[in-house]
Structures are given as structure tokens and as C-alpha cells.
Amino acid sequence: MVDHATPNLPSRSLDATVAFYSALGFTVMFRDAGWLILSRERLVLEFFPYPNLDPATSSFGACLRLDDLDTFYSECQRAGIPETTVGWPRIEPPRQEASGLRIGALLDPDGSLLRLIHNRAFPSDVQL
């Protein structure tokens, strides 16, 4: 197995989390009362129960680096996630950033921010 990292995000309801992400093509890899792992091709997200989370104050987030950002964004739209700048869940359309990368956003029902980044080589002047 190749070294990798997976984000650990909060969930007020594991059932609701499964339902939300299933509409985006994620499937359950593992689930018990204290942990949930979802995958979509090579994307893996892990969730822990946080029943008292206030989504308005959540600072949880991760980056999803996507080979086909536009298709994923379209899937979010088809799933009925509103395109707006307030509330959650919501999506914000991809835009060209000063870094040269195209980045959009998905906020899940628990207020976690998932930056949607077009997966391409970084411009030569961007240092990671």
C-alpha cells in the first residue's frame, strides 16, 4: 500500500453522513458505532461521531484533489446541493485562483469545508 492520509471529519449522525455522501458516489468501506469510512474511487473520508457539533462553528475541513473537478461538481448539483454562499450543505463553483489552480467548495451538512481542487501539476512558481 502507498503511504497516504485521510481526513477525519465530524458527523452529527453517521446515517445522515452516509446518505449525503452516497448521493455523491461514496460507498461505505467500514462502519461501526464509533467510526465511518467512505470511499469514492481513490478518495477516502473518515468520520467520527460528534452529535453536539454546531455546524456554524465547525472548523473541520480537507482538500479533495480531483482529476475531473467539473464532473464532481456536476454530481453535487444533481444531488441537489444548493449553490450559494451561506448555509450548509452547499457548493460554491470552481474558480481560477491566483495560484493558477481551479478551486471550488463543498460544505457538508455538518459544516465541514471540502475544498475541491482540480488535480493537475502545480504552476512552477507555487511551492508546497
Steps between C-alpha positions, in 0.01 A plus 500: 500500500619851419537747788197726517295717733126512553308788655308431820179702504217535751152359453194589703333189355688222325177400321456854364867511398466174307187628325660833404825357366331202332322748273850611391617149416667407830453150642550363850836327549465460876247590761443437867348712778814711536644535150402525135720473192364597158670470164448617145761352272827618660338759731461387860326695775478390862236620747463490876183561700460855625128523583520844667696670222377846402561517123514880519815480711665199334856553386545152355605464139704322235605531137368264235737502206297391201607400150155603373388788717219600264338155503513482880351848525222400259429195718466731800250709304303190391490387863311822577769673702422873476748733331516790744741681730313445827375201696578132471506278321604710203733513204694789355608486136862444400695817427846567373709607801810720503704179547388387156289220647124463450334461839136459603345412833259253655370549853339187635199490735733517801678814381822328389665688214626281218705701254455357151832541319568414138771237518773616268864589518563809706625810321876524521486799735282324761698340780342235722 
